[in-house]
Amino acid sequence: MLNDLEPSEFMEADFWNNPVGNGPFMFESTVPGERVVYTTNPDYYLGDIDFDKLVIRCISSTNILASLMSGEVDLVPGGRVSFPLEDIPMAEEQDYLTVESLESPGQVWIIVDNEKFDKTTRQAFDMAINREEMVEELLDGKGKIREGMYASNNKYYDPAISEVSFSNKYDPEQAKKILEENNFDFSQELLILYVTGDSLREQTATLFQRDMEEIGVKVNAQSVDLSTMMQMMRDKEADFAIMKTSSDGANPLENQDFFTIGGYITLHM
């Protein structure tokens, strides 16, 4: 059980080798980084489920459509999964697939080492990012530039926030000038991380590199698994990391750790 452990020890506990819950499914087995297998819970309080087993798989976004078309995968949930936009036309042509376009509560954002880069430098980086171009190139214009942590379809979204203009509009020339005045070392090579197998984050990293290059800042990109990415940021082995989160609005405090010293993560732009 977890009650005798420190929070820092939770993820290493034996509990996760055979977790117990009261939902519609019961844990059967897992292959870390590959799949989790569940069987249906015969005692589920809402009644019987019309299938026997649920398998949640981890696959590269570039393989999602092929897995759907082969019948290997039955459902791709929205929000947290990057389904490549270029695959949508082919998916729509398949009679046995249902493709729906919905407003996602998810967002892609960049965390930065706040201790290495002071406020002025971070503002210059922020000013150098062409968000509108990212939305057009990565999302075919179907995304929105987010002003805060919540999407407009989240029950805790505050419309007043969207009325507040960014103080740092896209202006690469001004961004470079600010860095020069702040004695930024343009000879250094910075590192941005993204999660392996996530095409949206990989493409975001590529456009971020391009935007930084325009102001004379050299950035290398590296793909790693999520846990490695978070540890490298904490250990200051990287300067930036691309995150993707989703908020369903069920808990108004679900994002509090992003703004709490000592929380899950305190690095953000």
C-alpha positions in Angstrom: 0.0 0.0 0.0 1.0 3.6 -0.3 0.1 5.0 3.1 3.4 4.0 4.6 5.5 5.6 1.9 6.8 9.1 1.2 5.3 10.8 -1.9 8.7 10.6 -3.6 8.5 6.8 -3.3 5.0 6.3 -4.7 6.0 5.5 -8.3 8.5 2.8 -7.2 6.0 1.0 -4.9 4.9 -2.6 -5.5 1.3 -1.4 -5.5 1.6 -0.5 -9.2 2.5 -4.1 -10.0 -1.1 -5.1 -9.1 -3.2 -1.9 -8.5 -6.7 -2.2 -7.1 -9.6 0.1 -7.9 -13.4 0.1 -8.1 -13.9 1.2 -11.7 -15.2 -0.7 -14.8 -11.9 -2.5 -15.3 -9.4 -4.6 -13.3 -5.6 -4.5 -13.9 -4.2 -7.6 -15.5 -0.7 -6.8 -16.7 1.6 -4.2 -18.2 4.6 -3.9 -20.4 6.2 -0.6 -19.4 6.3 1.8 -22.3 4.3 -0.5 -24.5 0.9 -1.5 -23.1 -1.5 -1.9 -20.1 -4.0 -4.8 -20.1 -7.3 -4.7 -18.2 -10.2 -7.2 -17.8 -13.7 -6.0 -17.1 -14.9 -5.8 -13.5 -17.9 -8.2 -13.0 -18.9 -6.2 -9.9 -18.9 -2.8 -11.5 -21.8 -0.8 -10.0 -23.1 0.5 -13.4 -23.6 -3.0 -14.7 -22.0 -5.4 -17.3 -19.7 -4.2 -20.0 -20.1 -5.9 -23.4 -16.5 -6.8 -24.0 -14.0 -8.8 -21.9 -10.7 -7.0 -22.2 -9.3 -3.5 -22.7 -5.7 -3.0 -24.0 -4.2 0.5 -23.9 -1.2 0.7 -26.2 1.6 3.2 -26.6 2.3 3.6 -30.3 4.0 6.3 -32.5 1.5 8.9 -33.8 2.8 8.1 -37.3 1.5 4.5 -36.9 -2.0 5.4 -35.6 -3.8 5.3 -39.0 -2.2 2.1 -40.1 -3.1 0.5 -36.8 -6.7 1.6 -37.2 -7.0 0.4 -40.8 -5.5 -3.0 -39.9 -8.0 -3.4 -37.0 -5.2 -3.6 -34.5 -6.6 -0.5 -32.8 -10.3 0.2 -32.3 -10.3 3.7 -30.8 -8.0 6.7 -30.7 -9.1 9.1 -28.0 -8.9 12.8 -28.6 -7.3 15.5 -26.5 -4.0 13.8 -25.5 -3.2 12.0 -28.8 -1.5 13.6 -31.8 -3.2 12.2 -34.9 -1.2 13.5 -37.8 -3.3 16.0 -39.8 -2.0 14.6 -43.1 -3.5 11.3 -42.3 -7.1 12.6 -41.8 -8.2 12.6 -45.5 -7.3 8.9 -45.8 -9.0 8.1 -42.6 -12.1 9.8 -43.8 -12.1 7.7 -46.9 -12.4 4.5 -44.9 -16.1 3.4 -44.6 -15.4 1.5 -41.3 -13.8 4.5 -39.6 -15.6 7.4 -38.0 -13.7 10.6 -37.9 -15.0 13.6 -35.9 -13.4 17.0 -35.5 -13.9 18.4 -32.0 -12.5 21.3 -30.0 -9.7 19.8 -27.9 -9.0 20.8 -24.3 -5.3 20.1 -25.0 -2.4 22.4 -25.6 1.2 22.3 -26.5 3.6 24.6 -24.7 7.3 25.1 -23.9 8.9 25.0 -20.5 12.2 26.9 -20.0 14.9 26.9 -17.3 13.9 30.0 -15.4 17.1 30.1 -13.4 19.4 30.0 -16.4 17.5 32.7 -18.3 16.3 35.8 -16.6 13.0 37.5 -17.2 14.2 39.8 -19.9 15.8 36.9 -21.9 12.6 34.8 -21.5 10.5 37.7 -22.8 12.8 38.0 -25.8 12.4 34.2 -26.5 8.7 34.6 -26.2 8.6 37.5 -28.6 10.6 35.4 -31.2 8.0 32.6 -31.4 5.7 32.9 -34.4 2.6 31.3 -32.9 0.3 32.1 -35.8 2.6 30.3 -38.2 2.8 27.3 -35.9 -1.0 27.1 -35.8 -1.2 27.3 -39.6 1.7 24.8 -40.4 1.1 22.3 -37.6 -2.7 22.4 -37.2 -3.8 23.5 -40.7 -5.2 26.6 -39.0 -7.5 24.6 -36.9 -5.9 25.5 -33.6 -6.0 28.5 -31.4 -3.3 30.6 -29.7 -3.9 30.0 -26.0 -3.8 32.9 -23.5 -3.8 30.7 -20.4 -3.9 27.1 -19.2 -7.5 26.5 -20.1 -9.3 26.0 -23.4 -12.4 28.0 -24.2 -14.5 24.8 -23.7 -13.2 24.2 -20.2 -15.8 25.1 -17.5 -13.2 27.1 -15.6 -12.1 29.2 -18.6 -12.4 32.9 -17.9 -13.3 34.9 -21.0 -11.8 38.1 -19.5 -8.3 36.5 -19.8 -8.7 36.3 -23.6 -9.2 40.1 -23.7 -5.8 40.7 -22.2 -3.2 41.3 -24.9 0.2 39.7 -24.8 2.8 42.3 -23.9 5.3 40.5 -26.2 3.8 40.3 -29.7 5.8 38.4 -32.4 8.7 40.7 -33.3 12.0 38.9 -34.0 13.9 42.0 -34.7 13.0 43.5 -31.3 13.7 40.1 -29.7 17.2 40.0 -31.0 17.8 43.6 -30.0 16.7 42.8 -26.4 19.0 39.9 -26.3 21.9 42.0 -27.5 21.2 44.7 -25.0 21.0 42.0 -22.3 24.4 40.7 -23.2 23.1 37.3 -24.3 25.8 34.8 -25.3 24.9 34.0 -28.9 27.9 31.5 -29.2 26.2 28.9 -26.9 24.1 26.1 -28.2 20.8 25.5 -26.4 18.9 22.2 -26.2 15.2 21.6 -26.5 13.6 18.2 -25.7 10.5 16.6 -27.1 8.9 13.2 -26.4 9.8 10.4 -28.8 7.0 9.3 -31.2 5.0 12.5 -30.8 5.0 14.0 -34.3 3.3 17.3 -33.2 5.9 18.0 -30.5 8.7 17.1 -32.9 7.3 19.5 -35.5 6.9 22.2 -32.9 10.5 21.7 -31.9 11.5 22.2 -35.6 9.6 25.4 -35.9 11.0 26.6 -32.6 14.5 26.0 -33.8 13.7 28.0 -37.0 12.3 30.9 -35.0 15.3 31.0 -32.7 17.7 30.8 -35.6 16.1 33.9 -37.0 17.3 35.9 -34.0 20.7 34.3 -34.0 20.1 31.7 -31.3 21.3 28.1 -32.0 19.0 25.4 -30.7 19.5 21.6 -31.0 16.5 19.3 -30.6 16.6 15.9 -29.0 13.8 13.2 -28.6 13.6 11.3 -25.3 10.9 9.6 -23.3 8.8 11.7 -21.0 10.4 10.7 -17.7 13.8 11.3 -19.1 12.7 14.7 -20.4 11.4 15.8 -17.0 14.5 14.6 -15.2 16.9 16.3 -17.6 15.0 19.6 -17.1 15.2 19.2 -13.3 19.0 18.4 -13.6 19.5 21.4 -15.9 20.7 19.2 -18.7 18.4 20.9 -21.2 17.2 24.5 -21.7 13.7 23.9 -23.1 11.1 21.1 -23.3 7.9 20.8 -25.2 5.0 19.7 -23.1 1.4 18.7 -24.0 -1.3 18.8 -21.5 -5.1 18.5 -21.4 -7.7 19.7 -19.0 -11.2 18.2 -18.8 -12.4 20.7 -16.1 -13.3 18.0 -13.7 -11.0 19.4 -11.0 -10.3 23.2 -10.8 -7.1 22.5 -8.9 -5.6 20.0 -11.4 -3.1 22.5 -12.7 -2.1 24.1 -9.4 1.3 22.4 -9.4 2.3 24.3 -12.5 2.2 27.5 -10.4 3.3 26.1 -7.0 6.9 26.2 -5.8 7.8 22.6 -5.1 5.0 21.3 -7.3 5.3 18.7 -10.0 6.9 21.2 -12.3 7.8 24.9 -11.7 9.5 25.6 -15.0 7.4 27.4 -17.5 7.4 30.3 -19.9 
